[in-house]
Amino acid sequence: MIDAEIALAAAGSPGGSGPSAAISQVLFFVAIFAIFYFLLIRPQQRQKRERAQMLTALKKGDRVVTSGGLHGTVVGLNEQTIVLKVADQVKLEFDRSAIGRVEALREKDA
């Protein structure tokens, strides 16, 4: 009878807890984090870096589109703002962060 109790105590719990179960849980969480990093975090960091490069590379004469959809040509720049010419005698001042994208030059503009 005593031998059976010792055998049951040495067998561990039937749930499979123990060192191997703990390692598999840690590996599972590491795998989930790696998936999140490569699918969500890394691409978002790359987009943020590309946007920052685009905003710092702006220069006079660039055709841009604001985040609100306004098309214009850059005529003035400083650290925080950009002045866009949207029509003859119409210039508007925007924050740099309001620039959505830089348009590619068309053949008639070049």
Summary of the structure (lengths in Angstrom):
residues: 110
radius of gyration: 29.9
end to end distance: 95.3
largest distance: 101.1
contacts: 230
relative contact order: 0.10
helix: 46%
strand: 25%
